[in-house]
Amino acid sequence: MPSEHIQWFPGHMAKTRRLISDNLKNVHIIIEVLDARVPVSSRNPELRKLTGQKPTILLLNKASLADPQKSREFVKRYTDAHTVCILCDCVTGEGINKLPDAIRKVLHERVERYEEKGMSGRHLRAMVVGVPNVGKSTLINRMSGGVKAKAENRPGVTRNKQWVTTKLGLDLLDMPGVLWPKFEDQTVAERLAFTGAVKDGILDIELLAVRLIDNLKESYPELLMARYNLAELEEDSYDILCAIGKKRGMVIRGGETDTVRASAMLLEEYRNCKIGRISLERVENYA
């Protein structure tokens, strides 16, 4: 059995928080990229404290991996008089075309002032923020029409700020991913780890897989059973992990399941949507 609690060691993010604070005066609007599968856990409360009253657009990215109905409910919840929320997928391009118009709508007073002064071609400037591996650099590359920002499917690729000019009248400032220094809620840490916002190497991967099974067993049992050809789900999630590993032939000497390999496989298949379109958070669970 894996250990009882995930040992959580978030990286030192003081430099990134300082970068954000120092550059706020250089931008007109904040684009915060969230993971549509965990739109609450991936919304960093530290960022809201740092950015203050700066106009904000929330992008629920990776929409093609999430439960469509639950994503639409979060778009409604997050959209208000001060914030625009857009469902999108930066890899496929879905929803990205809504972003330029949304920015101009939020900044309509500034745009009108520019036009009155004969400066209608002047670029607007946006800071792109979010937790690691949420898709910030992929968004920037999609909007710039080329590979301008480093983008890989792992956390921690963007190390410093990067300015990128687009043909949409918008300059984008790509910031490194920022995690908050301490998680009060273990569930938030787990959900960020499920989606790959944290490097797997610093976590107990078996415990992470068991926790993921706990979530899937509760919300998407049919998808879990169908993907791994399980006739029923054991009460203990560790037993389910062992059964999944055996189904995939991950057996070591003595007939026991190689639970480390099975855990890595399960997490990879969840992240790549091979189990199904799964959202781990529901609007009704949050005030």
N, C-alpha and C positions, 0 to 999 in steps of 0.2 A: 504494500500500500504506500502511496505517496505521503509526504508529511502533511500536517493538518492545515497549515496556513501558507499562502504564497509569500515568499520573502521578496519585498518590493524595494528596489534601489533606483529611484528615478535619477536621471543624470543631473548634473549641476546646470541649472537653467538661468542663473543670475545674469549671465552675459546677454542671453536672448531677451530677457525682460528689460534690460537696460537699453538694448538696441531698439526695442519697440517704443519705449518711453521717449528716447532721444529723437526718433524719427516721426513721431505723431504730427509734429508741426509741419512736416514736409508733405503730408497727404491730406486729401479732402474727405476720404471715406475709407472705412474698414471693410474688407471682405473676409469673413471668417468661414473657413471651410470645415464642415462637420462630416462625420461618417453617418450616412443614412441608417445604418444598422444599429448604431448606438448614439442617437442624436442628443441625448442628455449627457451621457458620460463623456462624449467627445467635445462638449462645449465647455471650454476651460474658464472657470470663474475668475481666475487670475487675469485673463485677457479683458474681461468686462471691467475689472477694477483699473487696469492700465489705460484702456482706451476711453473711459469716461463717457462723455456725451457725444463723441464723434459718431456721425451717421454710419449705420452698419447694414450690410447685406449678409445674410446667412445662406450658404450654399450647402444643401444636403447632398453631398457627393456619394458616389458609388451606389446610386439608386438602383442600378440593374442587379445588385446583389441583395437588396433589401425587400421586405414584404411591401408591395405597392400600397395596400390599403393603410397600413400603419404609417408609411411615409407621408401619404396625403394628409393624414390626421395631424402629424407634426408640422407640416407646412402651414396649416390653418392655425395651430397653436402659436407658432413663432411669428406669424405675420401680424403686425399692429401698426399704429400710427408712426412709429419711429424706426421700424425694422421691416425689411422685405426679406422673405424666405423663398428660395427657389430650389426645386428638386432637379438634380442634374447628375450626369455621369461624365467625368472629364476624360475618360478613356474613349468612350463611344461618341462623345460630343452632345449627347442628349441634354437639352435644357440650357446649354451654354449660350445659345443665341438670345436668350431672354435677359442676360446679364447687362449688356450695354444700355438697353432701354431702361432697365431697373435703376442703374446708377444715375442716369440722367434724370429720372423721375425723382429720386431721392435728393439730388443736387440741383433741382430745377431753378432755384433762386440764383445759385452761382452761375449756372449756364445762361440764364436770362441776363445777368449782369455782364457776362462776357460778350453776349450778342449786342447789347446796348452800346458797349464800348468798341464795337467792331473787332472783337477778339473771338469770333465764333469758332475759329480753328484751334484755339488754345486747348492743350491736353488737360484732362482731369487726371488726378493721381490717386491711386488706391494702394493700401497696404494689405497684402494677403497673409493671413495668420491662421493658425490651427495647430492641433497636436501633431506629433510626428506621423508620417506615412499616411496622411489623410487625403493627399492628392493636390497639394498646393502647387508644386512644380509642374505637375501634369496639366493643371488648369492654365498656368501661365504659358506653357508650350502650345496648348490648344488655341489660346487667344492670340498668341503672337505668330502663329502659322509656321512655327519651326522649333527646333530644339534649342531653346535659349537658356533654360534652367535645368539643372541636374534633376533627373526623376528616375527613381527606382522603387520597386515594391518592397522596401524595407525602411525602417526608421533611421533618422539621423544622417540623411544624404546631404541636405542643405545645411551648410555650416555657418555661412555668413549671409548678410543681406545682399540681394541682387536686384538691380533696376532693369526692367525690360520694357521696351517701347512696343506698342502694338499699332496696327493700322486703324484701330477703332476710336482714335482720339483719346486713348487711355494709356497712361504709364503705370506699370505694376511694380510694386516693391515686394519681392519674395523674401520672407523672413524664415529663419530656422524654426522647426517645430518646437513648441514649448509645452512642457508638462508642469503642473503645479508641484510645489516642493513637498507637499504632504497630502496623502489621501485619507480623509476622515472615514470614507466608506470603502470597505474592501471590495464591494461589488463593482464600483467604478474602476478600480485598478484591474480587476479581473476582465471586465468587458473591453477595456482598452487593450489588454493583452490578447484577448481572443482575436481582435481585429488586426493585430500586428503593429500597434502603435508603440510597442516596447519590444526590444530585442529578446528573442526567446532564450538566448544563452544565459540571461540573468535570472530566469524563472525556473521553478519546478514544473517541467513540462507535463509530467504525469498528473499532477494536481490540477494544472490548467485544463487538461483534457477531461478530467473527471468533472470539474466545475462546468465545462461546456456541455457535457452530457446532461448534467443536472438541469441546465437551461433548456436544452432541446427536448428532454423527456417531458418537461412541463408544458412547453408551448408548441412544439412541433414533433410529437412522438411518431406520427405517421411517416414524416419525411426521414426521420432517423431509422426507423424500421425498414423502410423501402430501400434506402441507400445501402444498408449493410445486410439486407436479406435476413432480418431477425424476425422470428415468429412471434416473439414476445419480448418485453423489456423487463429485465431483472429489477428488483427493488433497489439494489445497491449499484450505483453508477460505475464503481470500479469493476464490478462483475460484467457490466455491459461493455466496458472498455476491453476487458479480456476476451469477451465473446466476439467483438469486432475484430480484434487482432487475429484470432483463430480463423475467422471467416476469410481473412486476407492472407492466411498462411504465414503469419508472423509468429512462429513457434520456435522456441529455443530448446536446448537439451533438457530432457525430462518431460517434454510435452507442455511446458508452461508458455504463456504468451509473452512475447517481447513487448512489454507495455510501453517502453520508451519509443520504439519504432511506431507502434500503433498510435501513440499520442501525437507524434509529429505528423503522421498521415492524416489523422482526424482533423487537426488544426488546419493543415494545408487545404484539405477538401472543404472545410467550412469557409475559409477565406476566399477560395476560388469558386464558391457557389455551386459545388458539386453535390452538396446535400440538398440544396434548394435555396430559394430567396427567403432569407430569414432575418427578422428584426428582433433584437433582444430587449427592446424597451417599448412600452406602450404609453400613449398619452394619458390614459386614465389612471396610471400609477403615480402621476406627478401633478402637484398643485399648479 
